[in-house]
Amino acid sequence: MMMAEGDNTLLEKYLEEIRAIKCTGGCDKATQDEVKQLKEQLKALKTELSSLKQILGLKNVLLGGLFSPPFTDSGYSDAIAETSSYSSSYVSSTTPKSIYSACSCGSQQTTASSTSSSVDLCSRPDDLSQMSGPLTEESVLKVLHQRWKFGECQTRIGPILLMLNPHRGIPIQQAFQYSQLGQNLPLSQLATNIVNNLYDRGVSQSIILCGESGSGKSYASHLLIRRIYDLRGHGSDSDSFKLITAASHVLRALSSARTPSNPCATRMGCITEVGLSSKGLDRVRFHPIWLDQSRIDSEPSDQGNFNILKQMVVGLTPEEKVKLHLKGVTASNLRCLSGCDGDDVDHLRIQFECFRSALNNLGVEFMDVMRVLSAVLLLRNLEFQDNGGYELDMNGNEEIKYVSSLLGISGVSLYHALTSRTHVHKDKAIKTLCDAKKANQNVACLAKALYCRTVLAIVKRINAVCRFEHHYATLTSPGEECTIRNCSSYLSLISPDSPTASDCSYVSHTTSTATLTAQRVRHNIQIFDLPGFQSSTCNRLDTLLSNICSERLQQFYSRSVIEASVTACSDDQIQWDVTVTYKDNSPVLDLMYNQEEGLLSALDEACVQRLSNTKSFLETVSAKSQSERFKCTKAESFLIGHSSGSVEYDASAFLRTNRDVIGDETVGLFSRKSCNFGFATHLFIPELRLLKTTKSPGLLFRICPPPPSENNNDSPSGHVSSFVGDFRQRLESALASVSEGDTHFLFCMKTNDKQSANLFDMESIQRQVRALQVVPTVQLMAAGYPHHMSFDAFTRRYGCLVDQPPAEGDRKDLCKAILEGLILKINESKMPYVTTRWSFGASNVFLSDETVRFLDDFLSHHRHRSAVVIQSYVRRWICMRWWKIQRPPAAKKKKAKKRVQIREPVYESIPVAPSSLEDEDERMSSDDPEYMEALPMAITANRSRVPEPPPPMIRDPPPPPPRNIAGHQHVSDAEFPQTRIMNCDFPVSSVGSEPLLRAGEAVLVTGQVKDEDSIYVEHTNCLLRIPKGFAEVKVQGRLLGTKL
């Protein structure tokens, strides 16, 4: 209230001053100063009020969370779940504002009555295949909307997981560190099942993430890697965890950029390979697939450049900017960052500090990377123009000096390499000058080559250090100073048959360390995080490749899941209750991806023929395709109808981007003779080695190094592979490796296209549901048989569940016995009843998803129980073996000759003095409780453990022992066996072990060890040798002995 009153007072005073100025028609200087001061105070109050509203809104969210259903979303936790789990120190300027936005239906949650809670649970099942009612698109959308309203953004469709991106929750920069809060949710369960299948079945596992751009695929991949690390890693405080975290920071900064559909869109596909061995997590490897390297040259108007370029401009210190020739440089006077004026500077600075520390953790020299990236920034400001003369004019004389000094080369040599070209005519080298257009293209090629090869070098370093069982060094060349920290000799990593040290490169694809680790790790987990479907105002070749990735993954899912199940059931004449109809995207994929008549094949052919006319290229594609989905709209643009919608592409730069070559003049600048920057030389080692051996001018090299099998740099040929050819080869080889093991699918969907945290756009969800084939998947899982196995495979896997298998019969009878036993186990267990369906074909058994789930649960329980039994027997054998080793040799021989019959010990009172006897009689007559407690009860308590011994023989009692005149007592150690009481535990108990003999326990002493202060004690038919002081004869004034 004080804040409100002060606000009103200032506002009234401000209005009075304004009225006075209007009435008088002017104002003096003092009045103007007072008005300005009032304005500043009002602005400060406005800021405080907005902060107060935000705090009050956060408190209301917390109070509403006490009465509303809990949010169970681990991937994108709602503000209620986050603020109740994290401390206030987590809130920083790096957190987007949308994180703390409450759900749009928060008022509905708090006002919902308890009577409708059961109805809400029935209307939002955890598994879409368990929906009640018709399995239609409308019902699926309704369930997803209801779950989103309650903050449940992860929904299962049988074995497939569907994740919604509500554009709120933990930011992707912190997902890897804080993802351990939701361990019991569907995504964590999926990762746990994948790890268990890897060790159970012994085959590699693959996770394919499908979805549009901005749907949260990269976020989900981070959560999966973190969960796998929690299961098989070494803890969040280990060095391996720090390395993986640093790798995620570096790769995200180098490969992400702002697009209309995603502020942090991944522009480089990445396949993460997690290697697991018997000891746990063994390695993590990243396989990049470049899709958008042309962004360095020219980014679309509605998009931004790579995030690391924006971060380094605002994050470098003034001293570092002076050293990197970036003094006074801002995003406004750099061409490659012209559209980045509205970005959050504080957020970029914090992310750059994370990038700096991550590079140091990975052992990469920070200033070496900054020198190359600074040269990339300055190269974009370099422009050549025709002046009608012999040489070209250049805008940016200072820039070319700065670039040459950063790269360690001569400025004159750099100018001649960018403005000249060598041709071979009749085995003669002819050097000509380039025009301004060609020279500018050479500048762009150099910038792209520097950036791409630097990223690949860092990826290679990450793959080298993310081996958590051995420490590997970085490959370097002799005579060059290693620019990587913590680097030692690498010769131990190279086999004798591998290339020599001079042939090794920091970016070479033929690394022997990868082969050494691959031989030890048999199975891996692959996570496919590839760019999804996208569309913007300017769609180029990178957008086309992203959409091809989306279509290819969707076709792979349709064929491996839906089509495979439908075909198998139809072959064995298995009838379904529901007809599954799915959409085949083969026509649109053949239009772009066909090896003979596809768009990419025509693009490669045009590059081979060195065509430069885009119009003729489009006419050729239109004549070959003859498809309704392809349509030329303008002279240099065309339209393709994708599964998720029609997209218009700009083909003006298709041919130049696909050619992806750099001349030998530019590459020759980085030889050891002309370049004193070792890191830049390492980026072009394979090409420099080829130039040195062939001595052939006019060679062309790839800007981005091709895959190893298609590395054309090893032969002196003028023709190199194309950009789309490398893309096709990498994608198909990755999918071919997936087919060798088990495949799991994860569908990612965004709630709206506006990146709003409180909006559930039905049209956007409906488009993605149709593109991902969600409705046919729900029908297959609910009413079909998504799993089928041969009789032999089924009996091998689940045959142990049958207690009494049939004596004689074929495999089909054994399968029936297993499934009938499943029904009995469900009836006997406490699990709820579910519908289990199966059907037998000619050679296969067809199972529903619920049946397979219950079979796996019972199989896991059976194996766990069997493991417990085996462990108990093994531990018993180890203990018995240890006891036999501890037995003395003399006792073993004595026991072998004659077995001593153990009888029940008889306790005998031995008086020591007349006064003592009188006191003893008085205590017995008075029923002294201390005397009753002094009686040893340990022997009688153990009678139930051993068989009842025969009654002792009646003999005359021995004569009483002589009494000591001084009042002391004495029992001869030669009178054995005798009973004694333990003073302490034997052996002395340590953490996790139990003693064999406890303090206060009566033991039978059979003899004394010769020449040692130890005695033999019989325990469970074994002789133990214990110190003599551990067992005593006298207990509370009485002597204990034994008669046989």
Buried (B, 14 or more C-beta within 10 A) or exposed (E): EEEEEEBEEBBEBBEEBEEEBEEEEEBEEEBEEBBEEBEEBBEEBEEEEEEEEEEEBBEEBEEBBEEBBEBBBBBBBBBBBBBBEBEEEEBEEBBBEBBBBBBBBBEEBBEBEEEEEEEBEEBBBEBBBBBEEEBEBEBBBBBBBBBBBBBBBBBBBBBBBBBBBBBBBBBBBBBBBBBBEBBEBBBBBBBBBBBBBBEBEEEBBBBBBBBBBBBBBBBBBBBBBBBBBBBBBBEBEBEBBBBBBBBBBBBBBBBBBBBBBBBBBBBBBBBBBBBBBEEBBBBBBBBBBBBBBBBBBBBBEEBBBBBBBBBBBBBBEEEBBEBBBBEEBEBEEBBBBBBBEEBEEEBBBBBBEBBBBBBEBBBBBBEBBBBBBBBBBBBBBBBBEEEEEEEBEBEBEEBBBBBBBBBBBBBEBBBBBBBBBBEEEEEEEEEEEBEBEBBBBBBBBBBBBBBBBBBBBBBBBBBBBBBBBEEBBBBBBEEBEBBBEEBEEBEEBBEEEBBEBEBBBBBBBBBBBBEBBBEEBBBBBBBBBBBBBBBBEBBBBBBBBBBBBBBBBBBBBBEBBBBEBBEBBEEBEBEBEBEBEBEBBEEBBBBBBBEEBBBBBBBBEBBEEEBEEBEEBBEBBBEBBEBEBBBBEEEBBBBBBBBBEEBBBBBBBBBBBBBBBBBBBBBBBBBBEBBEBBBBBBBBBBBBBBBEEEEBBBBBBBBBBBBEEEBBBEEEEEEBBBBBBBBBBBBEEBBEBBEEBBBBBBBBBBBBBEBBBBBBBEEBBBBBBBBBBBBBBBBBBBBBBBBBBBBEEBBEBBBBBBEEBEEEEEBBBBBBBBBEBBEEBBEEEEEEEEEBBBBBBEEBBBBBBBBBBBBBBBBEEBEEEEEEEEEEEEEEEEEEEEBEEEBBEBBEEBBEEEEEEBBBBEBBEBBBBEEBEEEBEEBEEEEEEEBEEEEBEEBEEEEEEEEEEEEEEEEEEEEEBEBEEEEEBEBEEEEBBBBBBBBBBBBEEEEEEEBBBBEBBBBBBBBBBEEEEBBBBBBEEBBBBBBBEBBEBEBEEBBBBBBB
